[in-house]
Amino acid sequence: MGALLLAACGGGLYVSVGSGFDDSPPSVTLATAANSVVAGQQVQYAAAAADESGIDNVALYRVDGSGSVLLGRVSQPPYDWLVTAPADGRVTLSVFARATDNNGNRTDSAVVSIPVVP
């Protein structure tokens, strides 16, 4: 929704809709070079995020059942994390990044899953 300007001059009236409001979500991608991880060991993830209004932060979440757990948040590049693979019998480590722009718009990356080996 933009700013609305109504003005009249010399008998004319015009309406202008400004573009001062940003409701476009940022873009974000997540990647890891690892093909698998040993339970209890660390794996590195890196995210890339962009938005015309700038990025406020990028957060990393682990998918746990039907929910997600915040693993960390970074407010400036590089957006990368070392994540310890669960040693609780899980066979997959699944994570995603959530980017928030300077206007509060958010978007999630695709989930990146790798096998956890004992």
Chimera marker file (.cmm) of the C-alpha trace (Angstrom):
<marker_set name="trace">
<marker id="1" x="0.000" y="0.000" z="0.000" r="1" g="1" b="0" radius="0.5"/>
<marker id="2" x="1.507" y="3.363" z="-1.024" r="1" g="1" b="0" radius="0.5"/>
<marker id="3" x="1.133" y="6.907" z="0.204" r="1" g="1" b="0" radius="0.5"/>
<marker id="4" x="-1.837" y="8.744" z="-1.274" r="1" g="1" b="0" radius="0.5"/>
<marker id="5" x="-1.475" y="12.343" z="-2.360" r="1" g="1" b="0" radius="0.5"/>
<marker id="6" x="-4.458" y="14.476" z="-3.333" r="1" g="1" b="0" radius="0.5"/>
<marker id="7" x="-3.761" y="17.914" z="-4.764" r="1" g="1" b="0" radius="0.5"/>
<marker id="8" x="-5.686" y="20.633" z="-6.562" r="1" g="1" b="0" radius="0.5"/>
<marker id="9" x="-4.229" y="23.505" z="-8.519" r="1" g="1" b="0" radius="0.5"/>
<marker id="10" x="-5.897" y="25.884" z="-10.985" r="1" g="1" b="0" radius="0.5"/>
<marker id="11" x="-9.133" y="23.931" z="-11.096" r="1" g="1" b="0" radius="0.5"/>
<marker id="12" x="-7.495" y="20.547" z="-11.660" r="1" g="1" b="0" radius="0.5"/>
<marker id="13" x="-7.334" y="17.612" z="-9.277" r="1" g="1" b="0" radius="0.5"/>
<marker id="14" x="-4.887" y="14.740" z="-9.432" r="1" g="1" b="0" radius="0.5"/>
<marker id="15" x="-4.288" y="11.639" z="-7.388" r="1" g="1" b="0" radius="0.5"/>
<marker id="16" x="-0.816" y="10.131" z="-6.932" r="1" g="1" b="0" radius="0.5"/>
<marker id="17" x="0.033" y="6.882" z="-5.243" r="1" g="1" b="0" radius="0.5"/>
<marker id="18" x="3.602" y="6.860" z="-3.910" r="1" g="1" b="0" radius="0.5"/>
<marker id="19" x="5.757" y="3.807" z="-3.510" r="1" g="1" b="0" radius="0.5"/>
<marker id="20" x="6.976" y="4.542" z="0.010" r="1" g="1" b="0" radius="0.5"/>
<marker id="21" x="5.807" y="1.198" z="1.395" r="1" g="1" b="0" radius="0.5"/>
<marker id="22" x="7.817" y="-1.968" z="0.768" r="1" g="1" b="0" radius="0.5"/>
<marker id="23" x="5.838" y="-5.174" z="1.082" r="1" g="1" b="0" radius="0.5"/>
<marker id="24" x="8.142" y="-7.257" z="-1.134" r="1" g="1" b="0" radius="0.5"/>
<marker id="25" x="9.871" y="-10.098" z="0.707" r="1" g="1" b="0" radius="0.5"/>
<marker id="26" x="13.650" y="-10.511" z="0.481" r="1" g="1" b="0" radius="0.5"/>
<marker id="27" x="15.266" y="-13.346" z="-1.434" r="1" g="1" b="0" radius="0.5"/>
<marker id="28" x="17.241" y="-15.995" z="0.441" r="1" g="1" b="0" radius="0.5"/>
<marker id="29" x="19.033" y="-19.219" z="-0.443" r="1" g="1" b="0" radius="0.5"/>
<marker id="30" x="20.812" y="-21.722" z="1.795" r="1" g="1" b="0" radius="0.5"/>
<marker id="31" x="23.550" y="-24.203" z="0.949" r="1" g="1" b="0" radius="0.5"/>
<marker id="32" x="26.070" y="-26.603" z="2.450" r="1" g="1" b="0" radius="0.5"/>
<marker id="33" x="28.989" y="-28.366" z="0.809" r="1" g="1" b="0" radius="0.5"/>
<marker id="34" x="28.442" y="-31.449" z="3.002" r="1" g="1" b="0" radius="0.5"/>
<marker id="35" x="26.818" y="-34.574" z="1.574" r="1" g="1" b="0" radius="0.5"/>
<marker id="36" x="26.361" y="-36.068" z="5.066" r="1" g="1" b="0" radius="0.5"/>
<marker id="37" x="27.406" y="-35.456" z="8.670" r="1" g="1" b="0" radius="0.5"/>
<marker id="38" x="28.401" y="-37.750" z="11.525" r="1" g="1" b="0" radius="0.5"/>
<marker id="39" x="26.074" y="-37.543" z="14.549" r="1" g="1" b="0" radius="0.5"/>
<marker id="40" x="27.499" y="-35.075" z="17.070" r="1" g="1" b="0" radius="0.5"/>
<marker id="41" x="29.804" y="-33.435" z="14.495" r="1" g="1" b="0" radius="0.5"/>
<marker id="42" x="29.466" y="-29.990" z="12.948" r="1" g="1" b="0" radius="0.5"/>
<marker id="43" x="28.486" y="-29.004" z="9.435" r="1" g="1" b="0" radius="0.5"/>
<marker id="44" x="28.713" y="-25.527" z="7.906" r="1" g="1" b="0" radius="0.5"/>
<marker id="45" x="25.793" y="-23.759" z="6.217" r="1" g="1" b="0" radius="0.5"/>
<marker id="46" x="25.870" y="-20.472" z="4.307" r="1" g="1" b="0" radius="0.5"/>
<marker id="47" x="22.984" y="-18.269" z="3.222" r="1" g="1" b="0" radius="0.5"/>
<marker id="48" x="22.754" y="-15.510" z="0.631" r="1" g="1" b="0" radius="0.5"/>
<marker id="49" x="20.076" y="-12.853" z="1.111" r="1" g="1" b="0" radius="0.5"/>
<marker id="50" x="19.129" y="-9.681" z="-0.768" r="1" g="1" b="0" radius="0.5"/>
<marker id="51" x="16.431" y="-7.011" z="-0.748" r="1" g="1" b="0" radius="0.5"/>
<marker id="52" x="16.141" y="-3.511" z="-2.214" r="1" g="1" b="0" radius="0.5"/>
<marker id="53" x="15.566" y="-2.056" z="1.278" r="1" g="1" b="0" radius="0.5"/>
<marker id="54" x="18.471" y="-4.022" z="2.816" r="1" g="1" b="0" radius="0.5"/>
<marker id="55" x="18.625" y="-7.084" z="5.051" r="1" g="1" b="0" radius="0.5"/>
<marker id="56" x="18.020" y="-6.708" z="8.796" r="1" g="1" b="0" radius="0.5"/>
<marker id="57" x="18.989" y="-10.289" z="9.678" r="1" g="1" b="0" radius="0.5"/>
<marker id="58" x="19.108" y="-13.882" z="8.522" r="1" g="1" b="0" radius="0.5"/>
<marker id="59" x="18.177" y="-16.647" z="10.969" r="1" g="1" b="0" radius="0.5"/>
<marker id="60" x="18.864" y="-20.378" z="10.721" r="1" g="1" b="0" radius="0.5"/>
<marker id="61" x="16.276" y="-22.921" z="11.890" r="1" g="1" b="0" radius="0.5"/>
<marker id="62" x="16.420" y="-26.691" z="12.335" r="1" g="1" b="0" radius="0.5"/>
<marker id="63" x="13.267" y="-28.571" z="11.396" r="1" g="1" b="0" radius="0.5"/>
<marker id="64" x="12.128" y="-30.682" z="14.364" r="1" g="1" b="0" radius="0.5"/>
<marker id="65" x="9.031" y="-32.769" z="13.718" r="1" g="1" b="0" radius="0.5"/>
<marker id="66" x="6.206" y="-30.384" z="12.881" r="1" g="1" b="0" radius="0.5"/>
<marker id="67" x="8.041" y="-27.317" z="14.249" r="1" g="1" b="0" radius="0.5"/>
<marker id="68" x="11.333" y="-25.512" z="13.968" r="1" g="1" b="0" radius="0.5"/>
<marker id="69" x="14.070" y="-24.477" z="16.411" r="1" g="1" b="0" radius="0.5"/>
<marker id="70" x="16.056" y="-21.243" z="16.048" r="1" g="1" b="0" radius="0.5"/>
<marker id="71" x="19.768" y="-22.087" z="15.841" r="1" g="1" b="0" radius="0.5"/>
<marker id="72" x="21.143" y="-18.587" z="15.376" r="1" g="1" b="0" radius="0.5"/>
<marker id="73" x="20.690" y="-15.168" z="13.829" r="1" g="1" b="0" radius="0.5"/>
<marker id="74" x="23.225" y="-13.009" z="11.962" r="1" g="1" b="0" radius="0.5"/>
<marker id="75" x="22.677" y="-9.306" z="11.262" r="1" g="1" b="0" radius="0.5"/>
<marker id="76" x="25.356" y="-8.767" z="8.633" r="1" g="1" b="0" radius="0.5"/>
<marker id="77" x="27.135" y="-10.858" z="6.009" r="1" g="1" b="0" radius="0.5"/>
<marker id="78" x="28.545" y="-13.395" z="5.860" r="1" g="1" b="0" radius="0.5"/>
<marker id="79" x="25.436" y="-15.327" z="6.860" r="1" g="1" b="0" radius="0.5"/>
<marker id="80" x="26.988" y="-18.624" z="7.926" r="1" g="1" b="0" radius="0.5"/>
<marker id="81" x="26.713" y="-21.066" z="10.800" r="1" g="1" b="0" radius="0.5"/>
<marker id="82" x="28.324" y="-24.221" z="12.177" r="1" g="1" b="0" radius="0.5"/>
<marker id="83" x="25.565" y="-26.628" z="13.177" r="1" g="1" b="0" radius="0.5"/>
<marker id="84" x="26.054" y="-29.700" z="15.346" r="1" g="1" b="0" radius="0.5"/>
<marker id="85" x="24.204" y="-32.698" z="13.976" r="1" g="1" b="0" radius="0.5"/>
<marker id="86" x="21.830" y="-34.282" z="16.499" r="1" g="1" b="0" radius="0.5"/>
<marker id="87" x="23.114" y="-37.440" z="18.154" r="1" g="1" b="0" radius="0.5"/>
<marker id="88" x="19.653" y="-38.596" z="19.253" r="1" g="1" b="0" radius="0.5"/>
<marker id="89" x="19.074" y="-41.203" z="16.562" r="1" g="1" b="0" radius="0.5"/>
<marker id="90" x="17.815" y="-38.888" z="13.821" r="1" g="1" b="0" radius="0.5"/>
<marker id="91" x="18.861" y="-39.916" z="10.350" r="1" g="1" b="0" radius="0.5"/>
<marker id="92" x="18.442" y="-36.493" z="8.695" r="1" g="1" b="0" radius="0.5"/>
<marker id="93" x="19.480" y="-32.941" z="9.548" r="1" g="1" b="0" radius="0.5"/>
<marker id="94" x="17.077" y="-30.460" z="7.932" r="1" g="1" b="0" radius="0.5"/>
<marker id="95" x="17.529" y="-26.695" z="8.196" r="1" g="1" b="0" radius="0.5"/>
<marker id="96" x="16.277" y="-23.525" z="6.489" r="1" g="1" b="0" radius="0.5"/>
<marker id="97" x="17.179" y="-19.834" z="6.556" r="1" g="1" b="0" radius="0.5"/>
<marker id="98" x="14.717" y="-17.000" z="7.179" r="1" g="1" b="0" radius="0.5"/>
<marker id="99" x="15.652" y="-13.546" z="5.891" r="1" g="1" b="0" radius="0.5"/>
<marker id="100" x="14.032" y="-10.393" z="7.278" r="1" g="1" b="0" radius="0.5"/>
<marker id="101" x="14.437" y="-7.116" z="5.409" r="1" g="1" b="0" radius="0.5"/>
<marker id="102" x="14.683" y="-3.630" z="6.927" r="1" g="1" b="0" radius="0.5"/>
<marker id="103" x="10.894" y="-3.204" z="6.580" r="1" g="1" b="0" radius="0.5"/>
<marker id="104" x="10.034" y="-6.420" z="8.449" r="1" g="1" b="0" radius="0.5"/>
<marker id="105" x="9.189" y="-8.534" z="5.383" r="1" g="1" b="0" radius="0.5"/>
<marker id="106" x="10.302" y="-12.164" z="5.706" r="1" g="1" b="0" radius="0.5"/>
<marker id="107" x="10.868" y="-15.144" z="3.506" r="1" g="1" b="0" radius="0.5"/>
<marker id="108" x="12.186" y="-18.667" z="4.059" r="1" g="1" b="0" radius="0.5"/>
<marker id="109" x="14.677" y="-20.552" z="1.946" r="1" g="1" b="0" radius="0.5"/>
<marker id="110" x="14.051" y="-24.060" z="0.761" r="1" g="1" b="0" radius="0.5"/>
<marker id="111" x="14.792" y="-26.714" z="3.390" r="1" g="1" b="0" radius="0.5"/>
<marker id="112" x="18.279" y="-28.235" z="3.006" r="1" g="1" b="0" radius="0.5"/>
<marker id="113" x="18.496" y="-31.827" z="4.289" r="1" g="1" b="0" radius="0.5"/>
<marker id="114" x="21.545" y="-34.051" z="4.656" r="1" g="1" b="0" radius="0.5"/>
<marker id="115" x="21.866" y="-37.567" z="6.099" r="1" g="1" b="0" radius="0.5"/>
<marker id="116" x="23.138" y="-37.984" z="9.662" r="1" g="1" b="0" radius="0.5"/>
<marker id="117" x="25.328" y="-41.089" z="9.965" r="1" g="1" b="0" radius="0.5"/>
<marker id="118" x="26.161" y="-42.835" z="13.254" r="1" g="1" b="0" radius="0.5"/>
<link id1="1" id2="2" r="1" g="1" b="0" radius="0.2"/>
<link id1="2" id2="3" r="1" g="1" b="0" radius="0.2"/>
<link id1="3" id2="4" r="1" g="1" b="0" radius="0.2"/>
<link id1="4" id2="5" r="1" g="1" b="0" radius="0.2"/>
<link id1="5" id2="6" r="1" g="1" b="0" radius="0.2"/>
<link id1="6" id2="7" r="1" g="1" b="0" radius="0.2"/>
<link id1="7" id2="8" r="1" g="1" b="0" radius="0.2"/>
<link id1="8" id2="9" r="1" g="1" b="0" radius="0.2"/>
<link id1="9" id2="10" r="1" g="1" b="0" radius="0.2"/>
<link id1="10" id2="11" r="1" g="1" b="0" radius="0.2"/>
<link id1="11" id2="12" r="1" g="1" b="0" radius="0.2"/>
<link id1="12" id2="13" r="1" g="1" b="0" radius="0.2"/>
<link id1="13" id2="14" r="1" g="1" b="0" radius="0.2"/>
<link id1="14" id2="15" r="1" g="1" b="0" radius="0.2"/>
<link id1="15" id2="16" r="1" g="1" b="0" radius="0.2"/>
<link id1="16" id2="17" r="1" g="1" b="0" radius="0.2"/>
<link id1="17" id2="18" r="1" g="1" b="0" radius="0.2"/>
<link id1="18" id2="19" r="1" g="1" b="0" radius="0.2"/>
<link id1="19" id2="20" r="1" g="1" b="0" radius="0.2"/>
<link id1="20" id2="21" r="1" g="1" b="0" radius="0.2"/>
<link id1="21" id2="22" r="1" g="1" b="0" radius="0.2"/>
<link id1="22" id2="23" r="1" g="1" b="0" radius="0.2"/>
<link id1="23" id2="24" r="1" g="1" b="0" radius="0.2"/>
<link id1="24" id2="25" r="1" g="1" b="0" radius="0.2"/>
<link id1="25" id2="26" r="1" g="1" b="0" radius="0.2"/>
<link id1="26" id2="27" r="1" g="1" b="0" radius="0.2"/>
<link id1="27" id2="28" r="1" g="1" b="0" radius="0.2"/>
<link id1="28" id2="29" r="1" g="1" b="0" radius="0.2"/>
<link id1="29" id2="30" r="1" g="1" b="0" radius="0.2"/>
<link id1="30" id2="31" r="1" g="1" b="0" radius="0.2"/>
<link id1="31" id2="32" r="1" g="1" b="0" radius="0.2"/>
<link id1="32" id2="33" r="1" g="1" b="0" radius="0.2"/>
<link id1="33" id2="34" r="1" g="1" b="0" radius="0.2"/>
<link id1="34" id2="35" r="1" g="1" b="0" radius="0.2"/>
<link id1="35" id2="36" r="1" g="1" b="0" radius="0.2"/>
<link id1="36" id2="37" r="1" g="1" b="0" radius="0.2"/>
<link id1="37" id2="38" r="1" g="1" b="0" radius="0.2"/>
<link id1="38" id2="39" r="1" g="1" b="0" radius="0.2"/>
<link id1="39" id2="40" r="1" g="1" b="0" radius="0.2"/>
<link id1="40" id2="41" r="1" g="1" b="0" radius="0.2"/>
<link id1="41" id2="42" r="1" g="1" b="0" radius="0.2"/>
<link id1="42" id2="43" r="1" g="1" b="0" radius="0.2"/>
<link id1="43" id2="44" r="1" g="1" b="0" radius="0.2"/>
<link id1="44" id2="45" r="1" g="1" b="0" radius="0.2"/>
<link id1="45" id2="46" r="1" g="1" b="0" radius="0.2"/>
<link id1="46" id2="47" r="1" g="1" b="0" radius="0.2"/>
<link id1="47" id2="48" r="1" g="1" b="0" radius="0.2"/>
<link id1="48" id2="49" r="1" g="1" b="0" radius="0.2"/>
<link id1="49" id2="50" r="1" g="1" b="0" radius="0.2"/>
<link id1="50" id2="51" r="1" g="1" b="0" radius="0.2"/>
<link id1="51" id2="52" r="1" g="1" b="0" radius="0.2"/>
<link id1="52" id2="53" r="1" g="1" b="0" radius="0.2"/>
<link id1="53" id2="54" r="1" g="1" b="0" radius="0.2"/>
<link id1="54" id2="55" r="1" g="1" b="0" radius="0.2"/>
<link id1="55" id2="56" r="1" g="1" b="0" radius="0.2"/>
<link id1="56" id2="57" r="1" g="1" b="0" radius="0.2"/>
<link id1="57" id2="58" r="1" g="1" b="0" radius="0.2"/>
<link id1="58" id2="59" r="1" g="1" b="0" radius="0.2"/>
<link id1="59" id2="60" r="1" g="1" b="0" radius="0.2"/>
<link id1="60" id2="61" r="1" g="1" b="0" radius="0.2"/>
<link id1="61" id2="62" r="1" g="1" b="0" radius="0.2"/>
<link id1="62" id2="63" r="1" g="1" b="0" radius="0.2"/>
<link id1="63" id2="64" r="1" g="1" b="0" radius="0.2"/>
<link id1="64" id2="65" r="1" g="1" b="0" radius="0.2"/>
<link id1="65" id2="66" r="1" g="1" b="0" radius="0.2"/>
<link id1="66" id2="67" r="1" g="1" b="0" radius="0.2"/>
<link id1="67" id2="68" r="1" g="1" b="0" radius="0.2"/>
<link id1="68" id2="69" r="1" g="1" b="0" radius="0.2"/>
<link id1="69" id2="70" r="1" g="1" b="0" radius="0.2"/>
<link id1="70" id2="71" r="1" g="1" b="0" radius="0.2"/>
<link id1="71" id2="72" r="1" g="1" b="0" radius="0.2"/>
<link id1="72" id2="73" r="1" g="1" b="0" radius="0.2"/>
<link id1="73" id2="74" r="1" g="1" b="0" radius="0.2"/>
<link id1="74" id2="75" r="1" g="1" b="0" radius="0.2"/>
<link id1="75" id2="76" r="1" g="1" b="0" radius="0.2"/>
<link id1="76" id2="77" r="1" g="1" b="0" radius="0.2"/>
<link id1="77" id2="78" r="1" g="1" b="0" radius="0.2"/>
<link id1="78" id2="79" r="1" g="1" b="0" radius="0.2"/>
<link id1="79" id2="80" r="1" g="1" b="0" radius="0.2"/>
<link id1="80" id2="81" r="1" g="1" b="0" radius="0.2"/>
<link id1="81" id2="82" r="1" g="1" b="0" radius="0.2"/>
<link id1="82" id2="83" r="1" g="1" b="0" radius="0.2"/>
<link id1="83" id2="84" r="1" g="1" b="0" radius="0.2"/>
<link id1="84" id2="85" r="1" g="1" b="0" radius="0.2"/>
<link id1="85" id2="86" r="1" g="1" b="0" radius="0.2"/>
<link id1="86" id2="87" r="1" g="1" b="0" radius="0.2"/>
<link id1="87" id2="88" r="1" g="1" b="0" radius="0.2"/>
<link id1="88" id2="89" r="1" g="1" b="0" radius="0.2"/>
<link id1="89" id2="90" r="1" g="1" b="0" radius="0.2"/>
<link id1="90" id2="91" r="1" g="1" b="0" radius="0.2"/>
<link id1="91" id2="92" r="1" g="1" b="0" radius="0.2"/>
<link id1="92" id2="93" r="1" g="1" b="0" radius="0.2"/>
<link id1="93" id2="94" r="1" g="1" b="0" radius="0.2"/>
<link id1="94" id2="95" r="1" g="1" b="0" radius="0.2"/>
<link id1="95" id2="96" r="1" g="1" b="0" radius="0.2"/>
<link id1="96" id2="97" r="1" g="1" b="0" radius="0.2"/>
<link id1="97" id2="98" r="1" g="1" b="0" radius="0.2"/>
<link id1="98" id2="99" r="1" g="1" b="0" radius="0.2"/>
<link id1="99" id2="100" r="1" g="1" b="0" radius="0.2"/>
<link id1="100" id2="101" r="1" g="1" b="0" radius="0.2"/>
<link id1="101" id2="102" r="1" g="1" b="0" radius="0.2"/>
<link id1="102" id2="103" r="1" g="1" b="0" radius="0.2"/>
<link id1="103" id2="104" r="1" g="1" b="0" radius="0.2"/>
<link id1="104" id2="105" r="1" g="1" b="0" radius="0.2"/>
<link id1="105" id2="106" r="1" g="1" b="0" radius="0.2"/>
<link id1="106" id2="107" r="1" g="1" b="0" radius="0.2"/>
<link id1="107" id2="108" r="1" g="1" b="0" radius="0.2"/>
<link id1="108" id2="109" r="1" g="1" b="0" radius="0.2"/>
<link id1="109" id2="110" r="1" g="1" b="0" radius="0.2"/>
<link id1="110" id2="111" r="1" g="1" b="0" radius="0.2"/>
<link id1="111" id2="112" r="1" g="1" b="0" radius="0.2"/>
<link id1="112" id2="113" r="1" g="1" b="0" radius="0.2"/>
<link id1="113" id2="114" r="1" g="1" b="0" radius="0.2"/>
<link id1="114" id2="115" r="1" g="1" b="0" radius="0.2"/>
<link id1="115" id2="116" r="1" g="1" b="0" radius="0.2"/>
<link id1="116" id2="117" r="1" g="1" b="0" radius="0.2"/>
<link id1="117" id2="118" r="1" g="1" b="0" radius="0.2"/>
</marker_set>
